[in-house]
């Protein structure tokens, strides 16, 4: 497919760059430096946006990750190599899933990530099936970019929009389509 002259959106390289496994590899020491040689400040800026991403590959490093997750499952999120909400695994479910696959190559279909714990804010969630009440909420801002290149020549690389999702802090996972989160607007101050 990549040899075709058709426009690919995204091409395979760009698509793979967004996968959990590639994100986990990019977080390893020394990897970003290959893309930004002699630019330690740029590397540090990018790395400051990362959270812990750990491999579950077979071998000593993956075994260490499994042991770490089983010892403190509430510190982590187990993420499958899938898109869309509702697939992440939290808390005691991590223990159940890893207990089943810890000696199997099936565990390689996941990565382990440090759980991000933002402070909740008071907000209203407006849904037609629920009364309007104030609740503790968490928001997630997604920024969209447009990237176009012709061969090795970059034509455009711009920020083109955003999506803010807000959900009650009592929910661990889920998006707008799942009925857990609502679309929101940022209040810039």
C-alpha positions in Angstrom: 0.0 0.0 0.0 2.8 2.4 0.8 4.2 2.0 -2.8 0.9 3.3 -4.2 0.8 6.8 -5.6 -2.5 7.3 -3.8 -2.6 9.9 -1.0 -2.3 8.1 2.3 -3.8 9.8 5.3 -1.9 9.1 7.4 1.0 7.3 5.9 2.2 4.2 7.7 5.1 6.1 9.5 2.8 8.8 10.8 0.2 6.2 11.9 2.7 4.1 13.7 4.1 7.2 15.5 0.8 7.5 17.3 0.7 4.0 18.6 1.2 3.2 22.3 4.2 1.0 21.6 6.1 3.6 19.6 5.3 6.2 22.3 6.8 3.8 24.9 9.9 3.4 22.8 10.3 7.1 22.2 10.2 7.6 26.0 13.4 5.4 26.4 16.6 7.3 27.3 18.7 8.0 24.2 15.9 7.7 21.6 14.8 11.3 21.3 18.4 12.3 21.0 18.6 10.5 17.7 15.9 12.8 16.3 17.3 16.0 17.9 21.1 15.6 17.9 22.9 18.4 19.7 19.6 19.9 20.9 19.4 18.8 24.6 17.0 21.6 25.5 14.5 20.5 22.8 14.9 16.9 24.1 14.3 18.0 27.7 11.2 20.0 26.7 9.7 17.1 24.9 10.6 14.6 27.6 9.0 16.8 30.3 5.6 16.1 28.7 6.0 12.3 29.1 4.8 10.1 31.9 6.3 6.7 32.7 5.7 4.2 29.8 6.9 0.7 30.5 7.4 -2.3 28.2 5.7 -5.7 28.8 7.9 -7.4 26.2 9.1 -10.9 27.2 12.4 -10.8 29.1 13.8 -9.3 32.3 12.6 -5.7 31.7 9.1 -6.8 30.9 9.1 -9.2 33.9 10.2 -6.2 36.1 7.3 -4.2 34.7 4.8 -7.0 35.5 6.1 -7.3 39.1 5.9 -3.5 39.5 2.3 -3.4 38.2 1.2 -6.4 40.4 2.8 -4.8 43.5 1.0 -1.4 43.0 -1.8 -1.7 40.4 -3.5 1.6 41.5 -0.4 3.6 40.3 -0.8 2.5 36.7 -3.0 2.1 33.6 -2.7 -0.9 31.4 -3.2 0.2 27.8 -3.9 -2.1 24.9 -2.7 -1.4 21.4 -6.1 -0.2 20.4 -7.8 3.1 19.6 -11.0 4.5 21.1 -12.1 4.8 24.7 -13.2 2.1 27.1 -10.2 -0.2 26.5 -7.8 0.9 29.3 -7.5 -1.3 32.4 -7.2 0.1 35.9 -6.6 -1.0 39.5 -7.5 -4.5 40.5 -8.3 -5.3 36.9 -4.6 -4.9 36.1 -3.9 -7.7 38.5 -6.5 -10.0 36.9 -5.3 -9.3 33.3 -1.6 -9.6 34.0 -2.2 -12.6 36.2 -3.6 -14.4 33.1 -1.0 -13.2 30.6 2.2 -12.6 32.6 4.0 -15.8 31.3 2.5 -15.4 27.8 3.5 -13.3 24.7 -0.1 -11.9 25.0 1.2 -9.4 27.5 3.1 -7.7 24.6 -0.2 -6.4 23.3 -0.1 -3.9 26.2 2.1 -1.2 27.6 2.0 0.0 31.2 1.7 3.7 31.9 2.0 5.7 35.1 -1.5 6.9 36.0 -2.0 10.6 35.6 -3.8 12.1 38.6 -4.9 15.6 37.9 -6.7 17.6 40.6 -10.5 17.5 40.0 -12.4 20.8 39.4 -16.0 21.6 40.2 -18.0 21.7 37.0 -21.4 21.0 35.6 -22.0 18.1 33.2 -24.9 18.8 30.9 -26.5 15.6 29.7 -30.1 15.0 28.6 -30.4 11.8 30.8 -29.1 13.3 34.0 -30.0 16.2 36.3 -27.7 19.3 36.2 -25.6 19.1 39.3 -22.1 20.2 40.3 -19.6 17.4 40.5 -15.9 16.8 40.7 -14.6 16.6 37.1 -11.5 15.9 35.1 -10.8 17.3 31.6 -8.6 16.1 28.8 -7.5 18.5 26.1 -6.7 17.0 22.7 -4.9 19.2 20.1 -5.3 18.4 16.4 -2.6 19.0 13.9 -2.5 19.0 10.1 0.6 17.6 8.6 1.1 17.4 4.8 4.3 16.4 3.0 5.3 15.6 -0.5 8.1 13.0 -0.3 10.6 14.4 2.1 9.4 18.0 1.7 7.1 19.3 4.4 4.2 21.3 2.9 2.3 22.1 6.2 2.6 21.3 9.9 0.1 23.4 11.9 -2.2 23.2 14.9 -5.8 23.2 13.5 -8.1 22.7 16.5 -8.8 21.1 19.8 -11.3 19.0 21.6 -11.9 19.2 25.3 -13.6 16.3 27.0 -14.8 16.5 30.6 -16.0 13.6 32.8 -16.9 13.0 36.4 -13.8 12.1 38.5 -15.7 8.9 39.6 -15.1 7.4 36.2 -11.7 5.9 35.3 -12.2 5.5 31.6 -14.6 6.4 28.8 -15.2 9.0 26.3 -18.0 11.1 24.8 -19.3 8.3 22.5 -19.4 5.9 25.5 -21.7 8.4 27.3 -19.3 9.0 30.1 -17.7 12.3 29.1 -19.1 15.5 27.6 -17.8 17.9 25.1 -16.5 21.1 26.8 -15.0 24.5 26.1 -11.9 25.8 27.8 -12.2 29.0 29.7 -9.1 31.0 29.0 -7.9 33.3 31.8 
